[in-house]
Amino acid sequence: MSDAAPQPSDGSGEETGQDAKTAVTVLVALAANLVIALAKAVGGVFAGSPALLSEAAHSVADSLNEVFLLASLKRSKKAPDDQHPFGYGKERYFWSLLAAVGIFVMGGCFSVFQGFEALHSGSAEDHSGYLVGLAVLGMALLAESSSLVRALVQVRDHAREAGRGMLAELRRGDDPTLRTVLAEDSTACLGVLFAIAGMWLHMVTGSPVYEAAASFLIGALLGYVAYRLAMESRGRLIGEAIDPVQRRELRLFLDEQPEIDTTTSLLTMRLGNDSTLVAARIDLVAGLDSEEVEQVLVRVKAAMARSWPHADQIFLDVTDASARDRARAHRDRQALAKAVAAENEGGDG
């Protein structure tokens, strides 16, 4: 027997507020990147600097990606329909994946191309070109740092709400949009530092090799960040379970119910930032009639929805647990306890 009616989430207001903050963070990053991209492009052409042109491509890629991220915030909130009964929450992961591809293709590949161009051309800038380029990069560093601070403040707020440290939030945070903005701003600041170092060494030594190396480093950095973001989005698009701590909490809650004898299996999957599918097979104690079973299922699901508002799709399947099922459930609990211990060891408190 099963009861599959989804429970409504009561956390929509909080999630909407978080999305509004994320939208502001993305808009701040977009405005900064548009201004910076133009300044870098003009300065790069004037100075003839491959490192500065690489950074201009980086900023253009980031600007386009932020447009993708804004689209993800809007589209992920579309109401469920017949073709998408669980809603459009995974839209956010799809657009984050496109942003990762944009970082790699538009930023990383162009930076590597500029590095090869610098090696082959062997051109050198005059001192006025150096000064213009370094001034542009200095202003870019200030703007990128301001955007990064805004993203870090929001990450800190999320960490406080979740009751964990900053490093743990950076690893486990649920919002791919915010994580992408944070990754873009962090790599932008580091990329600007690479470009400054490359231009300064070029100016001091007269060799374009240093600017070429800066372009290669920027390209490698963007490629790595794009790969990490793409892997995260890929995992959640395929179907990823919620973190072990929450899974153990859900299992403990079910096991503590007096009417539940054994939770034989517990499956979870992220459907979006504020939507999670929870499916559990449970073996009830003997002696309950059909009406009592229905009451138990309704009560347990309502309590789960109150305690975990993001668990808005709850499915409980009543089954007769065999000895094999009980042994598997015991192994699952042990594996989950180990996963939670590993998460806690890797956290920063």
VEXVO-989930 format. One record per residue (C-alpha): y negated, z negated, x negated; residue number from 1. Coordinates in Angstrom, 3 decimals, decimal comma. Each point is the difference from the previous one (the first is absolute). Layout:
<recs>
+----------+----------+----------+-----+
!        Y !        Z !        X ! pos !
+----------+----------+----------+-----+
!        Y !        Z !        X ! NUM !
...
+----------+----------+----------+-----+
</recs>
This chain:
<recs>
+----------+----------+----------+-----+
!        Y !        Z !        X ! pos !
+----------+----------+----------+-----+
!    0,000 !    0,000 !    0,000 !   1 !
!   -3,494 !    0,729 !   -1,339 !   2 !
!   -3,583 !   -0,584 !    0,994 !   3 !
!   -2,312 !    2,556 !   -1,593 !   4 !
!   -3,360 !   -0,388 !    1,699 !   5 !
!   -2,686 !   -0,213 !   -2,688 !   6 !
!   -2,257 !   -3,004 !   -0,133 !   7 !
!   -3,763 !    0,587 !   -0,203 !   8 !
!   -1,833 !   -1,059 !   -3,105 !   9 !
!   -2,782 !   -2,551 !    0,337 !  10 !
!   -1,437 !    0,767 !   -3,420 !  11 !
!   -1,761 !    3,238 !    0,877 !  12 !
!   -3,465 !   -1,544 !   -0,168 !  13 !
!    0,556 !   -1,320 !   -3,515 !  14 !
!    1,467 !    3,322 !   -1,134 !  15 !
!   -2,946 !    1,891 !    1,498 !  16 !
!   -2,387 !   -2,231 !   -1,947 !  17 !
!    1,926 !    0,619 !   -3,215 !  18 !
!   -0,054 !    3,737 !    0,635 !  19 !
!   -3,774 !   -0,130 !    0,502 !  20 !
!   -0,383 !   -1,765 !   -3,349 !  21 !
!    2,286 !    2,550 !   -1,637 !  22 !
!   -2,032 !    2,851 !    1,507 !  23 !
!   -3,180 !   -1,468 !   -1,494 !  24 !
!    1,717 !   -0,318 !   -3,374 !  25 !
!    1,110 !    3,637 !    0,158 !  26 !
!   -3,490 !    1,160 !    1,033 !  27 !
!   -1,585 !   -1,915 !   -2,889 !  28 !
!    2,457 !    1,629 !   -2,410 !  29 !
!   -0,607 !    3,440 !    1,532 !  30 !
!   -3,783 !   -0,263 !   -0,296 !  31 !
!    0,258 !   -1,186 !   -3,599 !  32 !
!    2,426 !    2,763 !   -0,956 !  33 !
!   -2,060 !    2,798 !    1,564 !  34 !
!   -3,112 !   -1,027 !   -1,931 !  35 !
!    1,972 !   -0,581 !   -3,178 !  36 !
!    1,875 !    3,305 !    0,247 !  37 !
!   -3,248 !    1,950 !    0,243 !  38 !
!   -1,565 !   -1,885 !   -2,902 !  39 !
!    3,087 !    0,432 !   -2,169 !  40 !
!    0,283 !    3,712 !    0,778 !  41 !
!   -3,659 !    0,687 !   -0,809 !  42 !
!    0,140 !   -2,172 !   -3,100 !  43 !
!    3,285 !    1,560 !   -1,121 !  44 !
!   -1,352 !    3,534 !    0,281 !  45 !
!   -3,239 !   -0,940 !   -1,767 !  46 !
!    1,786 !   -1,875 !   -2,799 !  47 !
!    2,975 !    2,344 !   -0,206 !  48 !
!    2,257 !   -3,065 !    0,080 !  49 !
!    3,661 !    0,452 !    1,025 !  50 !
!    0,415 !   -3,756 !    0,439 !  51 !
!   -2,961 !   -0,134 !    2,374 !  52 !
!    1,255 !    3,026 !    1,932 !  53 !
!    3,411 !   -1,696 !    0,247 !  54 !
!   -1,694 !   -3,030 !    1,489 !  55 !
!   -1,886 !    2,260 !    2,434 !  56 !
!    3,334 !    1,423 !    1,184 !  57 !
!    1,294 !   -3,562 !    0,289 !  58 !
!   -2,916 !   -0,957 !    2,264 !  59 !
!    0,377 !    3,131 !    2,136 !  60 !
!    3,690 !   -0,803 !    0,477 !  61 !
!   -0,838 !   -3,576 !    0,945 !  62 !
!   -2,615 !    1,185 !    2,517 !  63 !
!    2,462 !    2,315 !    1,724 !  64 !
!    2,621 !   -2,718 !    0,003 !  65 !
!   -2,371 !   -2,417 !    1,694 !  66 !
!   -0,473 !    2,549 !    2,784 !  67 !
!    3,804 !    0,008 !    0,360 !  68 !
!    0,013 !   -3,789 !    0,159 !  69 !
!   -2,687 !   -0,091 !    2,688 !  70 !
!    2,103 !    2,434 !    2,019 !  71 !
!    3,010 !   -2,290 !   -0,424 !  72 !
!   -1,903 !   -2,980 !    1,418 !  73 !
!   -0,842 !    1,918 !    3,169 !  74 !
!    3,269 !    1,860 !    0,546 !  75 !
!    2,264 !   -3,012 !   -0,636 !  76 !
!   -1,522 !   -1,716 !    3,062 !  77 !
!    1,017 !    2,694 !    2,495 !  78 !
!    1,948 !   -1,382 !    2,953 !  79 !
!    3,773 !    0,616 !    0,228 !  80 !
!    1,123 !    3,024 !    2,004 !  81 !
!    3,262 !    1,679 !    1,013 !  82 !
!    0,391 !    1,742 !   -3,354 !  83 !
!   -0,977 !   -3,092 !   -2,024 !  84 !
!    1,167 !   -3,042 !    1,994 !  85 !
!   -0,606 !   -2,366 !   -2,923 !  86 !
!   -3,572 !    1,181 !   -0,500 !  87 !
!   -1,752 !    1,689 !   -2,910 !  88 !
!   -0,159 !   -2,872 !   -2,469 !  89 !
!    1,749 !    2,013 !   -2,726 !  90 !
!   -2,872 !    2,487 !    0,021 !  91 !
!   -1,658 !   -2,379 !   -2,453 !  92 !
!    2,854 !    0,439 !   -2,472 !  93 !
!   -0,060 !    3,787 !    0,388 !  94 !
!   -3,705 !    0,296 !   -0,769 !  95 !
!    0,379 !   -2,403 !   -2,905 !  96 !
!    2,682 !    2,327 !   -1,346 !  97 !
!   -2,385 !    2,951 !    0,280 !  98 !
!   -2,624 !   -2,043 !   -1,843 !  99 !
!    2,488 !   -0,608 !   -2,816 ! 100 !
!    0,726 !    3,717 !   -0,224 ! 101 !
!   -3,739 !    0,685 !   -0,091 ! 102 !
!   -0,477 !   -2,450 !   -2,864 ! 103 !
!    2,702 !    1,746 !   -2,012 ! 104 !
!   -0,886 !    3,629 !    0,720 ! 105 !
!   -3,801 !   -0,118 !    0,132 ! 106 !
!   -0,608 !   -2,794 !   -2,479 ! 107 !
!    2,927 !   -0,233 !   -2,395 ! 108 !
!    0,769 !    3,692 !   -0,444 ! 109 !
!   -3,657 !    0,988 !   -0,435 ! 110 !
!   -0,495 !   -2,762 !   -2,577 ! 111 !
!    2,938 !    1,254 !   -2,057 ! 112 !
!   -1,348 !    3,555 !    0,282 ! 113 !
!   -3,385 !   -1,182 !   -1,285 ! 114 !
!    1,717 !   -1,684 !   -2,916 ! 115 !
!    1,655 !    3,252 !   -1,071 ! 116 !
!   -3,278 !    1,854 !    0,482 ! 117 !
!   -1,747 !   -2,458 !   -2,314 ! 118 !
!    2,628 !    0,470 !   -2,713 ! 119 !
!   -0,145 !    3,783 !    0,194 ! 120 !
!   -3,766 !    0,383 !    0,223 ! 121 !
!   -0,896 !   -2,461 !   -2,730 ! 122 !
!   -3,562 !   -0,133 !    1,373 ! 123 !
!   -2,436 !   -2,767 !   -0,803 ! 124 !
!   -2,903 !   -1,300 !    2,039 ! 125 !
!   -3,487 !   -0,683 !   -1,253 ! 126 !
!   -1,407 !   -3,529 !    0,077 ! 127 !
!   -1,895 !    0,576 !    3,243 ! 128 !
!    3,274 !    0,969 !    1,620 ! 129 !
!    1,671 !   -3,152 !   -1,293 ! 130 !
!   -2,802 !   -2,184 !    1,328 ! 131 !
!    0,084 !    1,627 !    3,449 ! 132 !
!    3,760 !   -0,307 !    0,203 ! 133 !
!    0,094 !   -3,622 !   -1,101 ! 134 !
!   -2,826 !   -0,909 !    2,408 ! 135 !
!    1,879 !    1,622 !    2,890 ! 136 !
!    3,189 !   -1,835 !   -0,927 ! 137 !
!   -1,885 !   -3,295 !   -0,227 ! 138 !
!   -1,362 !    0,433 !    3,521 ! 139 !
!    3,435 !    1,084 !    1,197 ! 140 !
!    1,552 !   -3,149 !   -1,444 ! 141 !
!   -2,488 !   -2,169 !    1,903 ! 142 !
!    0,644 !    1,827 !    3,271 ! 143 !
!    3,779 !   -0,020 !   -0,400 ! 144 !
!   -0,071 !   -3,696 !   -0,906 ! 145 !
!   -1,954 !   -0,794 !    3,168 ! 146 !
!    2,556 !    1,839 !    2,115 ! 147 !
!    2,853 !   -1,752 !   -1,849 ! 148 !
!   -1,560 !   -3,421 !    0,628 ! 149 !
!   -0,204 !    0,789 !    3,726 ! 150 !
!    3,711 !    0,917 !    0,069 ! 151 !
!    0,980 !   -3,084 !   -2,007 ! 152 !
!   -1,929 !   -2,265 !    2,370 ! 153 !
!    1,945 !    1,414 !    2,939 ! 154 !
!    3,300 !   -0,427 !   -1,868 ! 155 !
!   -0,965 !   -3,626 !   -0,698 ! 156 !
!   -0,726 !   -0,554 !    3,694 ! 157 !
!    3,377 !    1,502 !    0,951 ! 158 !
!    1,705 !   -2,218 !   -2,582 ! 159 !
!   -1,619 !   -3,126 !    1,447 ! 160 !
!    1,040 !    0,952 !    3,534 ! 161 !
!    3,578 !    0,590 !   -1,185 ! 162 !
!    0,030 !   -3,228 !   -1,999 ! 163 !
!    0,774 !    1,582 !   -3,359 ! 164 !
!   -1,701 !    0,809 !   -3,281 ! 165 !
!   -1,851 !    3,164 !   -0,963 ! 166 !
!    2,796 !    1,415 !   -2,165 ! 167 !
!    2,574 !   -0,587 !    2,737 ! 168 !
!   -2,278 !    1,708 !    2,523 ! 169 !
!   -0,442 !    2,989 !   -2,310 ! 170 !
!    3,776 !    0,383 !   -0,161 ! 171 !
!    0,886 !   -0,786 !    3,618 ! 172 !
!   -3,127 !    0,995 !    1,941 ! 173 !
!    0,741 !    1,935 !    3,181 ! 174 !
!   -3,094 !    2,222 !    0,164 ! 175 !
!    0,633 !    3,253 !   -1,930 ! 176 !
!   -3,572 !    1,154 !    0,636 ! 177 !
!   -1,494 !   -3,014 !   -1,751 ! 178 !
!    2,560 !    0,224 !   -2,812 ! 179 !
!   -0,882 !    3,663 !   -0,562 ! 180 !
!   -3,743 !   -0,722 !   -0,128 ! 181 !
!    0,625 !   -2,851 !   -2,417 ! 182 !
!    2,169 !    2,213 !   -2,214 ! 183 !
!   -2,618 !    2,775 !    0,056 ! 184 !
!   -2,864 !   -2,341 !   -0,899 ! 185 !
!    1,985 !   -1,701 !   -2,764 ! 186 !
!    1,047 !    3,270 !   -1,597 ! 187 !
!   -3,536 !    1,357 !    0,415 ! 188 !
!   -1,454 !   -2,894 !   -2,002 ! 189 !
!    2,659 !    0,368 !   -2,687 ! 190 !
!   -0,451 !    3,777 !   -0,050 ! 191 !
!   -3,748 !   -0,366 !   -0,517 ! 192 !
!    0,650 !   -2,315 !   -2,945 ! 193 !
!    2,369 !    2,607 !   -1,505 ! 194 !
!   -2,661 !    2,696 !    0,455 ! 195 !
!   -2,701 !   -2,165 !   -1,574 ! 196 !
!    2,220 !   -0,730 !   -2,996 ! 197 !
!    0,907 !    3,692 !   -0,369 ! 198 !
!   -3,617 !    1,186 !    0,170 ! 199 !
!   -1,228 !   -2,695 !   -2,395 ! 200 !
!    2,690 !    0,805 !   -2,585 ! 201 !
!   -0,741 !    3,703 !    0,402 ! 202 !
!   -3,658 !   -0,716 !   -0,652 ! 203 !
!    0,742 !   -2,127 !   -3,064 ! 204 !
!    2,633 !    2,237 !   -1,597 ! 205 !
!   -0,940 !    3,425 !    1,349 ! 206 !
!    3,646 !    0,625 !    0,898 ! 207 !
!    0,903 !    1,017 !    3,586 ! 208 !
!    3,475 !   -1,448 !   -0,472 ! 209 !
!   -1,183 !   -3,375 !    1,285 ! 210 !
!   -1,349 !    1,421 !    3,243 ! 211 !
!    3,178 !    1,997 !    0,414 ! 212 !
!    1,985 !   -3,197 !   -0,483 ! 213 !
!   -2,191 !   -1,729 !    2,600 ! 214 !
!    0,711 !    2,808 !    2,474 ! 215 !
!    3,745 !   -0,271 !   -0,664 ! 216 !
!   -0,138 !   -3,766 !    0,496 ! 217 !
!   -1,892 !    0,400 !    3,276 ! 218 !
!    2,547 !    2,584 !    1,165 ! 219 !
!    2,937 !   -2,244 !   -0,961 ! 220 !
!   -1,598 !   -2,985 !    1,731 ! 221 !
!   -0,565 !    1,950 !    3,205 ! 222 !
!    3,532 !    1,389 !   -0,107 ! 223 !
!    1,468 !   -3,491 !   -0,334 ! 224 !
!   -2,117 !   -1,441 !    2,823 ! 225 !
!    0,832 !    2,968 !    2,232 ! 226 !
!    3,718 !   -0,500 !   -0,683 ! 227 !
!   -0,126 !   -3,709 !    0,886 ! 228 !
!   -1,967 !    0,597 !    3,198 ! 229 !
!    2,315 !    2,853 !    1,007 ! 230 !
!    3,113 !   -2,145 !   -0,518 ! 231 !
!   -1,444 !   -2,777 !    2,156 ! 232 !
!   -0,885 !    2,445 !    2,785 ! 233 !
!    3,387 !    1,708 !   -0,291 ! 234 !
!    1,842 !   -3,299 !    0,436 ! 235 !
!   -1,879 !   -0,887 !    3,149 ! 236 !
!    0,238 !    3,485 !    1,482 ! 237 !
!    3,777 !   -0,051 !   -0,455 ! 238 !
!    0,225 !   -3,433 !    1,581 ! 239 !
!   -0,588 !   -3,226 !   -1,923 ! 240 !
!    0,924 !   -3,540 !    0,959 ! 241 !
!   -2,609 !   -2,738 !    0,130 ! 242 !
!   -0,150 !   -2,347 !   -2,983 ! 243 !
!    2,913 !   -2,419 !   -0,622 ! 244 !
!   -2,059 !   -3,098 !    0,823 ! 245 !
!   -0,690 !    1,187 !    3,544 ! 246 !
!    3,568 !    1,222 !    0,435 ! 247 !
!    1,330 !   -3,424 !   -0,963 ! 248 !
!   -2,448 !   -1,670 !    2,387 ! 249 !
!    1,223 !    2,220 !    2,837 ! 250 !
!    3,655 !   -0,668 !   -0,807 ! 251 !
!   -0,562 !   -3,771 !   -0,258 ! 252 !
!   -1,829 !    0,038 !    3,330 ! 253 !
!    2,921 !    1,767 !    1,689 ! 254 !
!    2,612 !   -2,229 !   -1,627 ! 255 !
!   -1,886 !   -3,125 !    1,143 ! 256 !
!    0,153 !    0,962 !    3,685 ! 257 !
!    2,520 !   -2,271 !    1,746 ! 258 !
!    1,427 !    2,868 !    2,062 ! 259 !
!    0,646 !    2,228 !   -3,043 ! 260 !
!    3,211 !   -0,668 !   -1,878 ! 261 !
!   -0,398 !    2,674 !   -2,716 ! 262 !
!   -2,482 !    2,710 !   -0,910 ! 263 !
!    2,413 !    2,629 !   -1,240 ! 264 !
!   -2,659 !    2,486 !   -1,142 ! 265 !
!   -3,774 !    0,298 !   -0,154 ! 266 !
!   -1,722 !    3,333 !   -0,560 ! 267 !
!   -3,740 !    0,524 !   -0,341 ! 268 !
!   -2,205 !    3,030 !   -0,615 ! 269 !
!   -3,747 !    0,431 !   -0,412 ! 270 !
!   -1,423 !    2,285 !    2,674 ! 271 !
!   -3,598 !   -0,481 !   -1,142 ! 272 !
!   -2,366 !   -2,670 !   -1,276 ! 273 !
!    0,202 !   -1,980 !    3,226 ! 274 !
!    3,328 !    1,181 !    1,387 ! 275 !
!    3,536 !   -0,972 !   -1,022 ! 276 !
!    3,387 !    0,766 !    1,502 ! 277 !
!    2,408 !   -2,944 !    0,040 ! 278 !
!    3,618 !    0,570 !    1,044 ! 279 !
!    2,521 !   -2,848 !   -0,079 ! 280 !
!    3,639 !   -0,380 !    1,013 ! 281 !
!    0,659 !   -3,532 !    1,197 ! 282 !
!    3,085 !   -1,891 !    1,139 ! 283 !
!   -0,851 !   -2,555 !    2,703 ! 284 !
!    1,779 !   -3,305 !    0,522 ! 285 !
!    2,826 !   -0,005 !    2,506 ! 286 !
!   -0,494 !   -0,962 !    3,621 ! 287 !
!   -3,217 !    1,862 !    0,877 ! 288 !
!    0,009 !    2,082 !    3,157 ! 289 !
!   -1,821 !    3,342 !    0,306 ! 290 !
!   -3,146 !   -1,513 !    1,472 ! 291 !
!   -0,238 !   -2,575 !   -2,776 ! 292 !
!    0,484 !    2,730 !   -2,611 ! 293 !
!   -2,921 !    1,958 !    1,458 ! 294 !
!   -2,198 !   -3,102 !   -0,053 ! 295 !
!    0,919 !   -0,724 !   -3,613 ! 296 !
!   -0,838 !    3,542 !   -1,094 ! 297 !
!   -3,365 !   -0,020 !    1,768 ! 298 !
!   -0,927 !   -3,404 !   -1,410 ! 299 !
!    1,056 !    0,817 !   -3,580 ! 300 !
!   -1,804 !    3,321 !   -0,032 ! 301 !
!   -3,184 !   -1,500 !    1,428 ! 302 !
!    0,062 !   -2,744 !   -2,648 ! 303 !
!    0,536 !    2,574 !   -2,761 ! 304 !
!   -2,931 !    2,079 !    1,249 ! 305 !
!   -2,257 !   -3,069 !   -0,015 ! 306 !
!    1,001 !   -1,074 !   -3,502 ! 307 !
!    0,019 !    3,512 !   -1,500 ! 308 !
!   -2,598 !    2,072 !    1,909 ! 309 !
!    0,749 !    3,120 !   -2,060 ! 310 !
!    3,589 !   -0,075 !    1,305 ! 311 !
!   -0,855 !    1,998 !    3,111 ! 312 !
!    3,324 !    1,845 !    0,306 ! 313 !
!    2,785 !   -2,587 !    0,369 ! 314 !
!    3,601 !    0,869 !    0,821 ! 315 !
!    2,688 !   -2,658 !    0,422 ! 316 !
!    3,619 !    1,100 !    0,370 ! 317 !
!    2,537 !   -2,576 !    1,157 ! 318 !
!    3,363 !    0,451 !   -1,692 ! 319 !
!    3,220 !   -1,910 !   -0,696 ! 320 !
!   -0,001 !   -0,826 !   -3,693 ! 321 !
!    3,281 !    0,431 !   -1,848 ! 322 !
!    0,987 !   -1,928 !   -3,121 ! 323 !
!   -1,012 !    3,036 !   -2,007 ! 324 !
!   -3,412 !    0,055 !    1,705 ! 325 !
!   -0,540 !   -3,671 !   -0,811 ! 326 !
!    0,929 !    0,518 !   -3,635 ! 327 !
!   -2,422 !    2,921 !   -0,249 ! 328 !
!   -2,741 !   -2,067 !    1,626 ! 329 !
!    0,591 !   -2,749 !   -2,582 ! 330 !
!   -0,296 !    2,515 !   -2,842 ! 331 !
!   -3,182 !    1,412 !    1,548 ! 332 !
!   -1,558 !   -3,460 !    0,139 ! 333 !
!    0,864 !   -0,627 !   -3,642 ! 334 !
!   -1,396 !    3,366 !   -1,085 ! 335 !
!   -3,170 !   -0,640 !    1,977 ! 336 !
!   -0,435 !   -3,438 !   -1,591 ! 337 !
!    0,289 !    1,578 !   -3,456 ! 338 !
!   -2,532 !    2,698 !    0,922 ! 339 !
!   -2,456 !   -2,642 !    1,219 ! 340 !
!    0,476 !   -2,024 !   -3,199 ! 341 !
!   -0,692 !    3,134 !   -2,066 ! 342 !
!   -3,141 !    0,703 !    2,038 ! 343 !
!   -1,231 !   -3,557 !   -0,515 ! 344 !
!    0,687 !    0,127 !   -3,737 ! 345 !
!   -1,904 !    3,248 !   -0,285 ! 346 !
!   -2,971 !   -1,321 !    1,996 ! 347 !
!   -3,028 !   -1,752 !   -1,346 ! 348 !
!    0,049 !   -2,878 !    2,467 ! 349 !
+----------+----------+----------+-----+
</recs>
